Amino acid sequence: IPVGHAVRSEPEAGSRVRKGTVVQVWLSSGPERYPVPNLAGKSEAQAQSLLEQAHLGVGRIGREYNDKVATGLIIRFAPKAGTKLRPQAKVAYVVSRGRKPIPIPSVVGERSSAAEKTLENAGFKVATSEEFSDTVEHGRVISQEPPNGTGYKGDKVRLVLSKGPRLVSVPNVRGMGEKAAVERLKRDGFEPDVQESPMYVGVHYVVEQSPRGGQLAPYGSTVVITIV
């Protein structure tokens, strides 16, 4: 029966009544329809409760990763909110699985520019620091944190870049006694290598050294001293 038209009356049609009797008439509101509630950001339990209260049913449920909507909450639904549906019509919705995990690539040993590009292309942010290294070439990655596993888009990966070996000035020990020269080299961070001169006579004085005094050499490297 179209909206606004009489559906029934009380008393019913054909009844005999006194003049002036009130006759109650019911008008049609049209087909029974219920508006779809807003499900965005609701949990599944909340969504199902809202649909039940609205005399609607649960339709197809999808699940997908989302960087903005927390795990277990509804990202979107259809039909849209406010759409009027017949009783028990189905409403579909998509539930968030949370942020999508991303494998963390290992960039240890790579040059800094290539390592940063690899991580940024994968979706990570990069933070760098530097330290000396006797084994890793200058500008290459010594270590990273986290070293592997999975992370999420926008997570930070920290890289430690090599500054190369620490260079220090070699002390001049020519003319010093063997014991004093060895002690001085060790104190300054070098490893002494004592060798006897072909003209060795047993006085134990330094006549040559390599590298020479004043030169820069890696901290912890060997300095050869020649004694007579």
ZISULSUL-V432059 format. One record per backbone hydrogen bond with DSSP energy under -0.5 kcal/mol. CO is the residue of the C=O (numbers start at 0). NH is the residue of the N-H. E is the energy in kcal/mol with one decimal. If there is no record, write none. Layout:
CO_NH_E, CO_NH_E
This chain:
1_4_-1.9, 4_27_-3.3, 7_25_-2.7, 9_23_-2.5, 11_14_-1.8, 14_16_-0.5, 17_20_-1.9, 21_23_-0.6, 23_9_-2.4, 25_6_-3.8, 25_7_-1.0, 27_3_-2.7, 33_84_-2.8, 35_81_-2.8, 36_38_-0.7, 38_41_-2.1, 41_73_-2.3, 42_46_-2.6, 43_47_-2.6, 44_48_-2.0, 45_49_-2.5, 46_50_-2.5, 47_51_-2.1, 48_52_-2.3, 49_53_-1.6, 50_55_-3.3, 51_54_-1.5, 54_87_-4.0, 56_90_-2.0, 59_61_-0.5, 59_92_-1.8, 61_94_-3.5, 63_96_-2.7, 69_72_-1.9, 71_43_-0.7, 72_95_-3.1, 73_40_-2.8, 75_93_-2.5, 77_91_-2.2, 79_82_-1.8, 82_35_-1.9, 84_33_-3.0, 85_88_-1.8, 88_56_-2.8, 90_58_-2.9, 91_77_-2.5, 92_61_-2.5, 93_74_-2.9, 93_75_-0.8, 94_63_-1.9, 95_71_-2.8, 97_65_-2.8, 99_152_-0.6, 101_150_-2.8, 102_104_-0.7, 104_106_-0.5, 106_109_-2.0, 109_140_-2.4, 110_114_-2.7, 111_115_-2.6, 112_116_-2.0, 113_117_-2.3, 114_118_-2.1, 115_119_-2.6, 116_120_-2.5, 117_121_-1.1, 118_123_-2.5, 119_122_-1.1, 122_153_-3.3, 124_156_-2.8, 126_158_-3.2, 128_160_-3.5, 130_162_-2.4, 136_139_-1.9, 138_111_-2.5, 139_161_-2.8, 140_108_-2.0, 142_159_-2.6, 144_157_-2.8, 148_103_-2.9, 150_101_-3.3, 151_154_-2.7, 154_124_-3.1, 156_126_-2.1, 157_144_-2.2, 158_128_-1.9, 158_160_-0.6, 159_141_-3.4, 159_142_-1.1, 160_130_-2.2, 161_138_-2.8, 163_132_-2.2, 164_166_-0.6, 165_218_-4.0, 167_216_-2.3, 169_213_-3.6, 170_172_-0.8, 172_175_-2.0, 175_205_-2.7, 176_180_-2.7, 177_181_-2.6, 178_182_-2.3, 179_183_-2.3, 180_184_-2.4, 181_185_-2.3, 182_186_-2.3, 183_187_-1.7, 184_189_-3.0, 185_188_-1.4, 188_219_-1.8, 189_191_-0.7, 190_222_-2.1, 192_224_-2.3, 194_226_-2.6, 196_199_-2.1, 203_177_-2.8, 204_227_-1.9, 205_174_-2.8, 207_225_-2.8, 209_223_-2.9, 211_214_-1.7, 214_169_-3.2, 216_167_-2.8, 217_220_-2.2, 220_190_-2.5, 221_223_-0.5, 222_192_-2.4, 222_224_-0.5, 223_209_-2.4, 224_194_-2.8, 225_206_-3.1, 225_207_-1.3, 226_196_-3.2, 227_200_-3.5, 227_201_-1.0, 227_202_-1.3
